[in-house]
Amino acid sequence: MKNLPQYFKRVFDDYQVLVKVNPDDYTGTELIIHPDGKIEKTEVEFDEEIFEDLQVDEFVNCSPLEFNLHLAKTKS
């Protein structure tokens, strides 16, 4: 059975980072949202320690809806 992706975010002083992690193969997507509204999208391969790394870096869970609303802006 396939596990559902998990979503995380962290707000920094003037930008935020949202991360989608596929726990089955440790692939995912990172979105960096700049103050001017520009969004950088990067496909990423993580290692099995990604969830611990995100916790140490103070990322919190976010909703798939929030992530996908920002992701949709990268396609327009």
All heavy atoms as a GROMACS GRO file, in nm:
protein
  632
    1MET      N    1   0.084  -0.119   0.000
    1MET     CA    2   0.000   0.000   0.000
    1MET      C    3   0.088   0.125   0.000
    1MET      O    4   0.185   0.135   0.074
    1MET     CB    5  -0.090  -0.001   0.123
    1MET     CG    6  -0.188   0.109   0.126
    1MET     SD    7  -0.305   0.079   0.260
    1MET     CE    8  -0.338   0.244   0.305
    2LYS      N    9   0.051   0.218  -0.081
    2LYS     CA   10   0.129   0.340  -0.096
    2LYS      C   11   0.093   0.440   0.014
    2LYS      O   12  -0.024   0.460   0.045
    2LYS     CB   13   0.100   0.399  -0.233
    2LYS     CG   14   0.200   0.497  -0.280
    2LYS     CD   15   0.176   0.526  -0.428
    2LYS     CE   16   0.256   0.642  -0.472
    2LYS     NZ   17   0.378   0.615  -0.536
    3ASN      N   18   0.196   0.502   0.073
    3ASN     CA   19   0.174   0.606   0.174
    3ASN      C   20   0.146   0.739   0.107
    3ASN      O   21   0.198   0.768   0.000
    3ASN     CB   22   0.298   0.619   0.264
    3ASN     CG   23   0.317   0.498   0.351
    3ASN    OD1   24   0.226   0.456   0.420
    3ASN    ND2   25   0.436   0.441   0.348
    4LEU      N   26   0.066   0.820   0.171
    4LEU     CA   27   0.034   0.952   0.117
    4LEU      C   28   0.150   1.048   0.138
    4LEU      O   29   0.221   1.040   0.239
    4LEU     CB   30  -0.090   1.008   0.185
    4LEU     CG   31  -0.221   0.933   0.160
    4LEU    CD1   32  -0.332   0.991   0.244
    4LEU    CD2   33  -0.256   0.939   0.013
    5PRO      N   34   0.167   1.144   0.046
    5PRO     CA   35   0.270   1.246   0.067
    5PRO      C   36   0.243   1.325   0.195
    5PRO      O   37   0.129   1.338   0.238
    5PRO     CB   38   0.258   1.336  -0.055
    5PRO     CG   39   0.184   1.256  -0.156
    5PRO     CD   40   0.096   1.161  -0.080
    6GLN      N   41   0.349   1.379   0.251
    6GLN     CA   42   0.338   1.465   0.369
    6GLN      C   43   0.388   1.604   0.332
    6GLN      O   44   0.479   1.618   0.250
    6GLN     CB   45   0.417   1.406   0.484
    6GLN     CG   46   0.361   1.271   0.529
    6GLN     CD   47   0.435   1.217   0.649
    6GLN    OE1   48   0.475   1.290   0.739
    6GLN    NE2   49   0.455   1.086   0.651
    7TYR      N   50   0.330   1.705   0.395
    7TYR     CA   51   0.356   1.844   0.359
    7TYR      C   52   0.404   1.922   0.482
    7TYR      O   53   0.349   1.905   0.592
    7TYR     CB   54   0.229   1.908   0.304
    7TYR     CG   55   0.178   1.838   0.180
    7TYR    CD1   56   0.094   1.729   0.190
    7TYR    CD2   57   0.217   1.881   0.055
    7TYR    CE1   58   0.048   1.663   0.077
    7TYR    CE2   59   0.171   1.816  -0.060
    7TYR     CZ   60   0.088   1.708  -0.048
    7TYR     OH   61   0.043   1.643  -0.160
    8PHE      N   62   0.501   2.009   0.458
    8PHE     CA   63   0.561   2.086   0.567
    8PHE      C   64   0.587   2.228   0.518
    8PHE      O   65   0.601   2.252   0.398
    8PHE     CB   66   0.694   2.023   0.610
    8PHE     CG   67   0.681   1.881   0.653
    8PHE    CD1   68   0.693   1.778   0.561
    8PHE    CD2   69   0.655   1.849   0.786
    8PHE    CE1   70   0.680   1.645   0.599
    8PHE    CE2   71   0.641   1.716   0.825
    8PHE     CZ   72   0.653   1.614   0.732
    9LYS      N   73   0.598   2.321   0.614
    9LYS     CA   74   0.635   2.458   0.577
    9LYS      C   75   0.712   2.522   0.691
    9LYS      O   76   0.705   2.481   0.807
    9LYS     CB   77   0.512   2.542   0.543
    9LYS     CG   78   0.428   2.584   0.662
    9LYS     CD   79   0.319   2.677   0.616
    9LYS     CE   80   0.231   2.717   0.734
    9LYS     NZ   81   0.125   2.809   0.693
   10ARG      N   82   0.785   2.625   0.651
   10ARG     CA   83   0.852   2.710   0.749
   10ARG      C   84   0.853   2.852   0.694
   10ARG      O   85   0.884   2.875   0.578
   10ARG     CB   86   0.996   2.664   0.774
   10ARG     CG   87   1.066   2.761   0.869
   10ARG     CD   88   1.182   2.703   0.940
   10ARG     NE   89   1.239   2.806   1.025
   10ARG     CZ   90   1.365   2.816   1.056
   10ARG    NH1   91   1.451   2.728   1.011
   10ARG    NH2   92   1.409   2.912   1.133
   11VAL      N   93   0.817   2.945   0.781
   11VAL     CA   94   0.817   3.086   0.745
   11VAL      C   95   0.943   3.149   0.800
   11VAL      O   96   0.970   3.141   0.920
   11VAL     CB   97   0.691   3.157   0.799
   11VAL    CG1   98   0.696   3.304   0.766
   11VAL    CG2   99   0.565   3.090   0.744
   12PHE      N  100   1.021   3.207   0.712
   12PHE     CA  101   1.142   3.280   0.752
   12PHE      C  102   1.108   3.429   0.755
   12PHE      O  103   0.992   3.466   0.737
   12PHE     CB  104   1.255   3.250   0.654
   12PHE     CG  105   1.299   3.106   0.657
   12PHE    CD1  106   1.238   3.011   0.576
   12PHE    CD2  107   1.402   3.065   0.741
   12PHE    CE1  108   1.278   2.879   0.578
   12PHE    CE2  109   1.443   2.932   0.745
   12PHE     CZ  110   1.381   2.839   0.663
   13ASP      N  111   1.205   3.514   0.777
   13ASP     CA  112   1.178   3.658   0.789
   13ASP      C  113   1.105   3.715   0.668
   13ASP      O  114   1.007   3.786   0.682
   13ASP     CB  115   1.308   3.736   0.811
   13ASP     CG  116   1.365   3.711   0.950
   13ASP    OD1  117   1.289   3.673   1.040
   13ASP    OD2  118   1.488   3.728   0.965
   14ASP      N  119   1.155   3.686   0.547
   14ASP     CA  120   1.096   3.749   0.429
   14ASP      C  121   1.059   3.649   0.319
   14ASP      O  122   1.032   3.689   0.207
   14ASP     CB  123   1.189   3.857   0.374
   14ASP     CG  124   1.324   3.801   0.334
   14ASP    OD1  125   1.354   3.685   0.368
   14ASP    OD2  126   1.400   3.874   0.268
   15TYR      N  127   1.057   3.522   0.350
   15TYR     CA  128   1.013   3.422   0.253
   15TYR      C  129   0.967   3.298   0.328
   15TYR      O  130   0.984   3.288   0.449
   15TYR     CB  131   1.125   3.388   0.154
   15TYR     CG  132   1.244   3.317   0.216
   15TYR    CD1  133   1.256   3.179   0.209
   15TYR    CD2  134   1.344   3.389   0.281
   15TYR    CE1  135   1.365   3.114   0.265
   15TYR    CE2  136   1.453   3.325   0.338
   15TYR     CZ  137   1.462   3.187   0.329
   15TYR     OH  138   1.569   3.122   0.385
   16GLN      N  139   0.904   3.207   0.255
   16GLN     CA  140   0.866   3.081   0.318
   16GLN      C  141   0.900   2.964   0.227
   16GLN      O  142   0.912   2.980   0.107
   16GLN     CB  143   0.720   3.080   0.360
   16GLN     CG  144   0.618   3.088   0.250
   16GLN     CD  145   0.476   3.080   0.307
   16GLN    OE1  146   0.445   2.995   0.391
   16GLN    NE2  147   0.390   3.167   0.259
   17VAL      N  148   0.917   2.849   0.289
   17VAL     CA  149   0.951   2.728   0.217
   17VAL      C  150   0.844   2.623   0.249
   17VAL      O  151   0.812   2.600   0.365
   17VAL     CB  152   1.090   2.675   0.260
   17VAL    CG1  153   1.122   2.544   0.189
   17VAL    CG2  154   1.198   2.779   0.232
   18LEU      N  155   0.790   2.563   0.143
   18LEU     CA  156   0.696   2.453   0.158
   18LEU      C  157   0.759   2.330   0.095
   18LEU      O  158   0.824   2.338  -0.009
   18LEU     CB  159   0.563   2.484   0.088
   18LEU     CG  160   0.474   2.585   0.161
   18LEU    CD1  161   0.513   2.725   0.122
   18LEU    CD2  162   0.329   2.561   0.131
   19VAL      N  163   0.739   2.215   0.159
   19VAL     CA  164   0.802   2.091   0.115
   19VAL      C  165   0.698   1.980   0.110
   19VAL      O  166   0.619   1.964   0.203
   19VAL     CB  167   0.916   2.050   0.211
   19VAL    CG1  168   0.980   1.919   0.167
   19VAL    CG2  169   1.022   2.159   0.220
   20LYS      N  170   0.699   1.906   0.000
   20LYS     CA  171   0.617   1.785  -0.014
   20LYS      C  172   0.713   1.667  -0.014
   20LYS      O  173   0.811   1.667  -0.090
   20LYS     CB  174   0.539   1.788  -0.145
   20LYS     CG  175   0.467   1.660  -0.178
   20LYS     CD  176   0.403   1.671  -0.316
   20LYS     CE  177   0.349   1.539  -0.362
   20LYS     NZ  178   0.293   1.550  -0.499
   21VAL      N  179   0.688   1.567   0.070
   21VAL     CA  180   0.773   1.449   0.079
   21VAL      C  181   0.689   1.324   0.051
   21VAL      O  182   0.587   1.302   0.116
   21VAL     CB  183   0.838   1.435   0.219
   21VAL    CG1  184   0.926   1.311   0.225
   21VAL    CG2  185   0.919   1.559   0.255
   22ASN      N  186   0.733   1.245  -0.047
   22ASN     CA  187   0.673   1.114  -0.072
   22ASN      C  188   0.748   1.012   0.013
   22ASN      O  189   0.864   0.982  -0.017
   22ASN     CB  190   0.683   1.078  -0.221
   22ASN     CG  191   0.607   1.175  -0.308
   22ASN    OD1  192   0.491   1.202  -0.284
   22ASN    ND2  193   0.675   1.230  -0.407
   23PRO      N  194   0.686   0.960   0.120
   23PRO     CA  195   0.759   0.874   0.213
   23PRO      C  196   0.798   0.737   0.156
   23PRO      O  197   0.884   0.670   0.211
   23PRO     CB  198   0.663   0.859   0.331
   23PRO     CG  199   0.528   0.892   0.277
   23PRO     CD  200   0.550   0.986   0.164
   24ASP      N  201   0.738   0.697   0.045
   24ASP     CA  202   0.771   0.567  -0.013
   24ASP      C  203   0.908   0.566  -0.079
   24ASP      O  204   0.980   0.467  -0.073
   24ASP     CB  205   0.665   0.524  -0.115
   24ASP     CG  206   0.532   0.492  -0.047
   24ASP    OD1  207   0.534   0.442   0.067
   24ASP    OD2  208   0.428   0.518  -0.109
   25ASP      N  209   0.944   0.676  -0.147
   25ASP     CA  210   1.072   0.679  -0.218
   25ASP      C  211   1.158   0.801  -0.186
   25ASP      O  212   1.261   0.823  -0.247
   25ASP     CB  213   1.050   0.670  -0.369
   25ASP     CG  214   0.967   0.786  -0.424
   25ASP    OD1  215   0.932   0.878  -0.347
   25ASP    OD2  216   0.938   0.784  -0.545
   26TYR      N  217   1.113   0.880  -0.088
   26TYR     CA  218   1.188   0.998  -0.042
   26TYR      C  219   1.214   1.098  -0.154
   26TYR      O  220   1.319   1.162  -0.158
   26TYR     CB  221   1.317   0.959   0.030
   26TYR     CG  222   1.292   0.874   0.151
   26TYR    CD1  223   1.324   0.739   0.152
   26TYR    CD2  224   1.232   0.928   0.264
   26TYR    CE1  225   1.298   0.660   0.263
   26TYR    CE2  226   1.206   0.851   0.376
   26TYR     CZ  227   1.240   0.716   0.375
   26TYR     OH  228   1.214   0.639   0.485
   27THR      N  229   1.120   1.111  -0.246
   27THR     CA  230   1.127   1.217  -0.346
   27THR      C  231   1.028   1.324  -0.303
   27THR      O  232   0.945   1.304  -0.214
   27THR     CB  233   1.090   1.168  -0.487
   27THR    OG1  234   0.955   1.119  -0.484
   27THR    CG2  235   1.186   1.060  -0.534
   28GLY      N  236   1.037   1.439  -0.366
   28GLY     CA  237   0.943   1.544  -0.331
   28GLY      C  238   0.966   1.671  -0.408
   28GLY      O  239   1.041   1.675  -0.505
   29THR      N  240   0.900   1.774  -0.361
   29THR     CA  241   0.905   1.906  -0.424
   29THR      C  242   0.924   2.011  -0.316
   29THR      O  243   0.862   2.003  -0.210
   29THR     CB  244   0.773   1.934  -0.499
   29THR    OG1  245   0.748   1.826  -0.589
   29THR    CG2  246   0.781   2.064  -0.576
   30GLU      N  247   1.009   2.108  -0.347
   30GLU     CA  248   1.031   2.221  -0.257
   30GLU      C  249   0.987   2.348  -0.328
   30GLU      O  250   1.024   2.370  -0.443
   30GLU     CB  251   1.179   2.230  -0.220
   30GLU     CG  252   1.213   2.348  -0.131
   30GLU     CD  253   1.361   2.356  -0.101
   30GLU    OE1  254   1.435   2.408  -0.188
   30GLU    OE2  255   1.403   2.309   0.004
   31LEU      N  256   0.909   2.428  -0.259
   31LEU     CA  257   0.867   2.559  -0.311
   31LEU      C  258   0.924   2.667  -0.221
   31LEU      O  259   0.908   2.662  -0.099
   31LEU     CB  260   0.714   2.570  -0.312
   31LEU     CG  261   0.636   2.468  -0.393
   31LEU    CD1  262   0.486   2.492  -0.374
   31LEU    CD2  263   0.674   2.473  -0.539
   32ILE      N  264   0.991   2.764  -0.282
   32ILE     CA  265   1.039   2.881  -0.208
   32ILE      C  266   0.956   2.999  -0.256
   32ILE      O  267   0.956   3.031  -0.375
   32ILE     CB  268   1.189   2.905  -0.232
   32ILE    CG1  269   1.270   2.784  -0.186
   32ILE    CG2  270   1.234   3.033  -0.159
   32ILE    CD1  271   1.418   2.792  -0.221
   33ILE      N  272   0.886   3.062  -0.163
   33ILE     CA  273   0.798   3.174  -0.196
   33ILE      C  274   0.864   3.302  -0.148
   33ILE      O  275   0.883   3.323  -0.028
   33ILE     CB  276   0.660   3.154  -0.133
   33ILE    CG1  277   0.603   3.019  -0.179
   33ILE    CG2  278   0.568   3.269  -0.170
   33ILE    CD1  279   0.486   2.972  -0.098
   34HIS      N  280   0.900   3.386  -0.244
   34HIS     CA  281   0.970   3.511  -0.215
   34HIS      C  282   0.870   3.623  -0.183
   34HIS      O  283   0.753   3.614  -0.220
   34HIS     CB  284   1.056   3.550  -0.335
   34HIS     CG  285   1.165   3.451  -0.363
   34HIS    ND1  286   1.288   3.456  -0.302
   34HIS    CD2  287   1.168   3.340  -0.442
   34HIS    CE1  288   1.363   3.356  -0.344
   34HIS    NE2  289   1.292   3.283  -0.430
   35PRO      N  290   0.918   3.730  -0.118
   35PRO     CA  291   0.828   3.840  -0.080
   35PRO      C  292   0.757   3.904  -0.199
   35PRO      O  293   0.646   3.954  -0.186
   35PRO     CB  294   0.920   3.942  -0.013
   35PRO     CG  295   1.044   3.869   0.021
   35PRO     CD  296   1.054   3.751  -0.070
   36ASP      N  297   0.820   3.902  -0.316
   36ASP     CA  298   0.759   3.963  -0.435
   36ASP      C  299   0.658   3.870  -0.503
   36ASP      O  300   0.603   3.903  -0.607
   36ASP     CB  301   0.866   4.006  -0.535
   36ASP     CG  302   0.947   3.888  -0.590
   36ASP    OD1  303   0.921   3.772  -0.554
   36ASP    OD2  304   1.040   3.915  -0.669
   37GLY      N  305   0.634   3.752  -0.443
   37GLY     CA  306   0.537   3.658  -0.498
   37GLY      C  307   0.598   3.554  -0.591
   37GLY      O  308   0.530   3.459  -0.630
   38LYS      N  309   0.724   3.573  -0.628
   38LYS     CA  310   0.791   3.475  -0.714
   38LYS      C  311   0.803   3.342  -0.639
   38LYS      O  312   0.832   3.339  -0.520
   38LYS     CB  313   0.929   3.526  -0.753
   38LYS     CG  314   1.005   3.429  -0.843
   38LYS     CD  315   1.144   3.482  -0.879
   38LYS     CE  316   1.214   3.376  -0.960
   38LYS     NZ  317   1.351   3.353  -0.918
   39ILE      N  318   0.780   3.232  -0.711
   39ILE     CA  319   0.788   3.099  -0.650
   39ILE      C  320   0.889   3.016  -0.726
   39ILE      O  321   0.879   3.000  -0.848
   39ILE     CB  322   0.650   3.028  -0.651
   39ILE    CG1  323   0.548   3.112  -0.574
   39ILE    CG2  324   0.662   2.888  -0.593
   39ILE    CD1  325   0.408   3.059  -0.580
   40GLU      N  326   0.988   2.965  -0.654
   40GLU     CA  327   1.086   2.873  -0.711
   40GLU      C  328   1.042   2.731  -0.679
   40GLU      O  329   1.010   2.700  -0.564
   40GLU     CB  330   1.224   2.894  -0.649
   40GLU     CG  331   1.293   3.021  -0.688
   40GLU     CD  332   1.429   3.030  -0.620
   40GLU    OE1  333   1.513   2.939  -0.641
   40GLU    OE2  334   1.448   3.126  -0.544
   41LYS      N  335   1.042   2.645  -0.779
   41LYS     CA  336   1.003   2.505  -0.761
   41LYS      C  337   1.123   2.417  -0.791
   41LYS      O  338   1.187   2.432  -0.896
   41LYS     CB  339   0.888   2.470  -0.854
   41LYS     CG  340   0.849   2.324  -0.852
   41LYS     CD  341   0.742   2.297  -0.957
   41LYS     CE  342   0.734   2.150  -0.985
   41LYS     NZ  343   0.650   2.121  -1.101
   42THR      N  344   1.153   2.323  -0.701
   42THR     CA  345   1.265   2.231  -0.719
   42THR      C  346   1.219   2.090  -0.687
   42THR      O  347   1.159   2.067  -0.581
   42THR     CB  348   1.382   2.268  -0.625
   42THR    OG1  349   1.415   2.406  -0.643
   42THR    CG2  350   1.504   2.182  -0.654
   43GLU      N  351   1.245   1.997  -0.779
   43GLU     CA  352   1.220   1.855  -0.750
   43GLU      C  353   1.340   1.804  -0.671
   43GLU      O  354   1.455   1.832  -0.708
   43GLU     CB  355   1.202   1.775  -0.879
   43GLU     CG  356   1.082   1.819  -0.962
   43GLU     CD  357   0.949   1.804  -0.890
   43GLU    OE1  358   0.933   1.708  -0.812
   43GLU    OE2  359   0.860   1.887  -0.912
   44VAL      N  360   1.314   1.731  -0.564
   44VAL     CA  361   1.420   1.695  -0.470
   44VAL      C  362   1.417   1.545  -0.441
   44VAL      O  363   1.311   1.484  -0.437
   44VAL     CB  364   1.402   1.773  -0.337
   44VAL    CG1  365   1.518   1.750  -0.243
   44VAL    CG2  366   1.382   1.921  -0.362
   45GLU      N  367   1.537   1.488  -0.419
   45GLU     CA  368   1.549   1.352  -0.366
   45GLU      C  369   1.606   1.364  -0.225
   45GLU      O  370   1.715   1.417  -0.207
   45GLU     CB  371   1.641   1.268  -0.455
   45GLU     CG  372   1.580   1.237  -0.589
   45GLU     CD  373   1.662   1.140  -0.670
   45GLU    OE1  374   1.745   1.067  -0.611
   45GLU    OE2  375   1.642   1.137  -0.792
   46PHE      N  376   1.529   1.315  -0.128
   46PHE     CA  377   1.569   1.322   0.012
   46PHE      C  378   1.632   1.190   0.054
   46PHE      O  379   1.629   1.092  -0.019
   46PHE     CB  380   1.446   1.348   0.100
   46PHE     CG  381   1.369   1.473   0.064
   46PHE    CD1  382   1.247   1.465  -0.001
   46PHE    CD2  383   1.419   1.598   0.095
   46PHE    CE1  384   1.175   1.579  -0.033
   46PHE    CE2  385   1.348   1.713   0.063
   46PHE     CZ  386   1.226   1.703  -0.002
   47ASP      N  387   1.685   1.188   0.176
   47ASP     CA  388   1.729   1.060   0.234
   47ASP      C  389   1.629   1.020   0.342
   47ASP      O  390   1.534   1.092   0.371
   47ASP     CB  391   1.873   1.068   0.287
   47ASP     CG  392   1.891   1.168   0.399
   47ASP    OD1  393   1.794   1.196   0.474
   47ASP    OD2  394   2.003   1.217   0.416
   48GLU      N  395   1.651   0.904   0.400
   48GLU     CA  396   1.554   0.851   0.496
   48GLU      C  397   1.546   0.932   0.626
   48GLU      O  398   1.458   0.911   0.707
   48GLU     CB  399   1.581   0.704   0.527
   48GLU     CG  400   1.718   0.676   0.583
   48GLU     CD  401   1.828   0.660   0.478
   48GLU    OE1  402   1.798   0.655   0.359
   48GLU    OE2  403   1.945   0.655   0.518
   49GLU      N  404   1.635   1.027   0.644
   49GLU     CA  405   1.633   1.111   0.764
   49GLU      C  406   1.560   1.244   0.743
   49GLU      O  407   1.564   1.332   0.829
   49GLU     CB  408   1.776   1.138   0.810
   49GLU     CG  409   1.849   1.011   0.851
   49GLU     CD  410   1.995   1.034   0.886
   49GLU    OE1  411   2.041   1.150   0.881
   49GLU    OE2  412   2.063   0.936   0.917
   50ILE      N  413   1.489   1.258   0.632
   50ILE     CA  414   1.426   1.386   0.599
   50ILE      C  415   1.329   1.432   0.706
   50ILE      O  416   1.325   1.550   0.740
   50ILE     CB  417   1.357   1.382   0.461
   50ILE    CG1  418   1.298   1.520   0.426
   50ILE    CG2  419   1.251   1.275   0.454
   50ILE    CD1  420   1.396   1.634   0.425
   51PHE      N  421   1.253   1.342   0.765
   51PHE     CA  422   1.154   1.386   0.864
   51PHE      C  423   1.221   1.439   0.990
   51PHE      O  424   1.176   1.539   1.047
   51PHE     CB  425   1.056   1.272   0.895
   51PHE     CG  426   0.977   1.231   0.774
   51PHE    CD1  427   1.002   1.110   0.712
   51PHE    CD2  428   0.880   1.314   0.720
   51PHE    CE1  429   0.930   1.072   0.598
   51PHE    CE2  430   0.809   1.279   0.607
   51PHE     CZ  431   0.835   1.158   0.546
   52GLU      N  432   1.330   1.378   1.032
   52GLU     CA  433   1.407   1.430   1.145
   52GLU      C  434   1.470   1.564   1.109
   52GLU      O  435   1.472   1.657   1.190
   52GLU     CB  436   1.515   1.331   1.188
   52GLU     CG  437   1.463   1.203   1.248
   52GLU     CD  438   1.428   1.096   1.144
   52GLU    OE1  439   1.449   1.119   1.022
   52GLU    OE2  440   1.379   0.989   1.184
   53ASP      N  441   1.522   1.575   0.988
   53ASP     CA  442   1.584   1.701   0.944
   53ASP      C  443   1.483   1.815   0.943
   53ASP      O  444   1.514   1.926   0.988
   53ASP     CB  445   1.644   1.686   0.803
   53ASP     CG  446   1.762   1.590   0.798
   53ASP    OD1  447   1.818   1.558   0.906
   53ASP    OD2  448   1.798   1.546   0.687
   54LEU      N  449   1.364   1.789   0.894
   54LEU     CA  450   1.261   1.893   0.891
   54LEU      C  451   1.223   1.936   1.032
   54LEU      O  452   1.202   2.054   1.059
   54LEU     CB  453   1.137   1.842   0.816
   54LEU     CG  454   1.154   1.829   0.664
   54LEU    CD1  455   1.038   1.750   0.605
   54LEU    CD2  456   1.167   1.964   0.597
   55GLN      N  457   1.216   1.841   1.123
   55GLN     CA  458   1.182   1.874   1.262
   55GLN      C  459   1.291   1.960   1.325
   55GLN      O  460   1.262   2.060   1.390
   55GLN     CB  461   1.161   1.746   1.343
   55GLN     CG  462   1.112   1.772   1.482
   55GLN     CD  463   1.079   1.643   1.557
   55GLN    OE1  464   1.119   1.535   1.517
   55GLN    NE2  465   1.006   1.657   1.665
   56VAL      N  466   1.417   1.923   1.305
   56VAL     CA  467   1.529   2.000   1.359
   56VAL      C  468   1.530   2.142   1.302
   56VAL      O  469   1.558   2.239   1.373
   56VAL     CB  470   1.664   1.929   1.329
   56VAL    CG1  471   1.783   2.019   1.355
   56VAL    CG2  472   1.674   1.802   1.412
   57ASP      N  473   1.493   2.154   1.173
   57ASP     CA  474   1.491   2.285   1.107
   57ASP      C  475   1.362   2.363   1.133
   57ASP      O  476   1.336   2.465   1.070
   57ASP     CB  477   1.512   2.268   0.957
   57ASP     CG  478   1.653   2.222   0.924
   57ASP    OD1  479   1.744   2.240   1.007
   57ASP    OD2  480   1.673   2.167   0.814
   58GLU      N  481   1.280   2.313   1.226
   58GLU     CA  482   1.159   2.380   1.273
   58GLU      C  483   1.050   2.394   1.167
   58GLU      O  484   0.973   2.489   1.167
   58GLU     CB  485   1.193   2.516   1.335
   58GLU     CG  486   1.285   2.504   1.455
   58GLU     CD  487   1.323   2.637   1.516
   58GLU    OE1  488   1.290   2.743   1.459
   58GLU    OE2  489   1.386   2.635   1.623
   59PHE      N  490   1.043   2.298   1.076
   59PHE     CA  491   0.931   2.294   0.982
   59PHE      C  492   0.810   2.238   1.056
   59PHE      O  493   0.823   2.157   1.147
   59PHE     CB  494   0.964   2.206   0.862
   59PHE     CG  495   1.044   2.275   0.756
   59PHE    CD1  496   1.180   2.298   0.774
   59PHE    CD2  497   0.986   2.317   0.638
   59PHE    CE1  498   1.255   2.361   0.676
   59PHE    CE2  499   1.060   2.381   0.539
   59PHE     CZ  500   1.195   2.402   0.559
   60VAL      N  501   0.692   2.282   1.016
   60VAL     CA  502   0.568   2.233   1.076
   60VAL      C  503   0.482   2.173   0.965
   60VAL      O  504   0.500   2.203   0.846
   60VAL     CB  505   0.490   2.345   1.149
   60VAL    CG1  506   0.570   2.397   1.268
   60VAL    CG2  507   0.454   2.458   1.055
   61ASN      N  508   0.387   2.090   1.003
   61ASN     CA  509   0.296   2.032   0.905
   61ASN      C  510   0.212   2.142   0.840
   61ASN      O  511   0.175   2.239   0.907
   61ASN     CB  512   0.203   1.930   0.971
   61ASN     CG  513   0.275   1.805   1.013
   61ASN    OD1  514   0.366   1.761   0.945
   61ASN    ND2  515   0.235   1.749   1.125
   62CYS      N  516   0.183   2.125   0.713
   62CYS     CA  517   0.089   2.214   0.646
   62CYS      C  518  -0.006   2.128   0.563
   62CYS      O  519   0.016   2.008   0.546
   62CYS     CB  520   0.158   2.320   0.562
   62CYS     SG  521   0.229   2.267   0.406
   63SER      N  522  -0.109   2.190   0.513
   63SER     CA  523  -0.211   2.113   0.442
   63SER      C  524  -0.171   2.092   0.296
   63SER      O  525  -0.103   2.177   0.236
   63SER     CB  526  -0.346   2.186   0.449
   63SER     OG  527  -0.344   2.298   0.364
   64PRO      N  528  -0.215   1.982   0.237
   64PRO     CA  529  -0.192   1.961   0.094
   64PRO      C  530  -0.254   2.074   0.011
   64PRO      O  531  -0.198   2.114  -0.090
   64PRO     CB  532  -0.262   1.829   0.065
   64PRO     CG  533  -0.270   1.759   0.196
   64PRO     CD  534  -0.280   1.868   0.299
   65LEU      N  535  -0.367   2.128   0.057
   65LEU     CA  536  -0.432   2.236  -0.016
   65LEU      C  537  -0.342   2.359  -0.025
   65LEU      O  538  -0.325   2.418  -0.132
   65LEU     CB  539  -0.565   2.272   0.050
   65LEU     CG  540  -0.642   2.388  -0.014
   65LEU    CD1  541  -0.677   2.355  -0.159
   65LEU    CD2  542  -0.767   2.419   0.065
   66GLU      N  543  -0.283   2.398   0.087
   66GLU     CA  544  -0.194   2.514   0.087
   66GLU      C  545  -0.077   2.492  -0.010
   66GLU      O  546  -0.045   2.579  -0.091
   66GLU     CB  547  -0.140   2.541   0.228
   66GLU     CG  548  -0.047   2.660   0.235
   66GLU     CD  549   0.004   2.689   0.375
   66GLU    OE1  550  -0.024   2.612   0.469
   66GLU    OE2  551   0.074   2.791   0.390
   67PHE      N  552  -0.014   2.376  -0.002
   67PHE     CA  553   0.098   2.345  -0.090
   67PHE      C  554   0.055   2.351  -0.237
   67PHE      O  555   0.120   2.414  -0.320
   67PHE     CB  556   0.155   2.207  -0.058
   67PHE     CG  557   0.273   2.171  -0.143
   67PHE    CD1  558   0.402   2.201  -0.100
   67PHE    CD2  559   0.256   2.108  -0.265
   67PHE    CE1  560   0.511   2.169  -0.180
   67PHE    CE2  561   0.365   2.076  -0.345
   67PHE     CZ  562   0.492   2.106  -0.302
   68ASN      N  563  -0.057   2.286  -0.268
   68ASN     CA  564  -0.100   2.277  -0.408
   68ASN      C  565  -0.150   2.409  -0.464
   68ASN      O  566  -0.139   2.432  -0.585
   68ASN     CB  567  -0.203   2.166  -0.423
   68ASN     CG  568  -0.136   2.030  -0.418
   68ASN    OD1  569  -0.049   2.001  -0.500
   68ASN    ND2  570  -0.173   1.948  -0.322
   69LEU      N  571  -0.202   2.498  -0.380
   69LEU     CA  572  -0.240   2.631  -0.428
   69LEU      C  573  -0.116   2.708  -0.473
   69LEU      O  574  -0.118   2.774  -0.577
   69LEU     CB  575  -0.314   2.709  -0.319
   69LEU     CG  576  -0.458   2.667  -0.294
   69LEU    CD1  577  -0.513   2.738  -0.171
   69LEU    CD2  578  -0.544   2.695  -0.416
   70HIS      N  579  -0.008   2.698  -0.397
   70HIS     CA  580   0.116   2.765  -0.437
   70HIS      C  581   0.177   2.696  -0.560
   70HIS      O  582   0.227   2.762  -0.650
   70HIS     CB  583   0.217   2.765  -0.322
   70HIS     CG  584   0.178   2.859  -0.212
   70HIS    ND1  585   0.177   2.996  -0.226
   70HIS    CD2  586   0.142   2.835  -0.083
   70HIS    CE1  587   0.140   3.052  -0.112
   70HIS    NE2  588   0.118   2.956  -0.024
   71LEU      N  589   0.171   2.563  -0.562
   71LEU     CA  590   0.225   2.487  -0.676
   71LEU      C  591   0.153   2.526  -0.805
   71LEU      O  592   0.217   2.542  -0.910
   71LEU     CB  593   0.212   2.338  -0.651
   71LEU     CG  594   0.263   2.246  -0.762
   71LEU    CD1  595   0.414   2.265  -0.781
   71LEU    CD2  596   0.231   2.101  -0.729
   72ALA      N  597   0.023   2.546  -0.799
   72ALA     CA  598  -0.054   2.583  -0.917
   72ALA      C  599  -0.007   2.716  -0.976
   72ALA      O  600  -0.012   2.736  -1.097
   72ALA     CB  601  -0.203   2.590  -0.883
   73LYS      N  602   0.041   2.805  -0.891
   73LYS     CA  603   0.090   2.935  -0.938
   73LYS      C  604   0.218   2.921  -1.019
   73LYS      O  605   0.252   3.009  -1.097
   73LYS     CB  606   0.114   3.029  -0.820
   73LYS     CG  607  -0.011   3.067  -0.747
   73LYS     CD  608   0.022   3.154  -0.626
   73LYS     CE  609  -0.098   3.177  -0.540
   73LYS     NZ  610  -0.063   3.251  -0.418
   74THR      N  611   0.292   2.811  -1.002
   74THR     CA  612   0.416   2.792  -1.078
   74THR      C  613   0.388   2.746  -1.219
   74THR      O  614   0.476   2.749  -1.304
   74THR     CB  615   0.510   2.689  -1.010
   74THR    OG1  616   0.451   2.559  -1.016
   74THR    CG2  617   0.541   2.727  -0.867
   75LYS      N  618   0.266   2.703  -1.247
   75LYS     CA  619   0.231   2.649  -1.378
   75LYS      C  620   0.164   2.751  -1.468
   75LYS      O  621   0.134   2.724  -1.582
   75LYS     CB  622   0.139   2.527  -1.362
   75LYS     CG  623   0.206   2.415  -1.287
   75LYS     CD  624   0.112   2.300  -1.264
   75LYS     CE  625   0.182   2.190  -1.186
   75LYS     NZ  626   0.094   2.082  -1.151
   76SER      N  627   0.136   2.870  -1.415
   76SER     CA  628   0.065   2.969  -1.495
   76SER      C  629   0.159   3.063  -1.565
   76SER      O  630   0.276   3.062  -1.549
   76SER     CB  631  -0.030   3.047  -1.406
   76SER     OG  632   0.036   3.106  -1.297
   0.00000   0.00000   0.00000
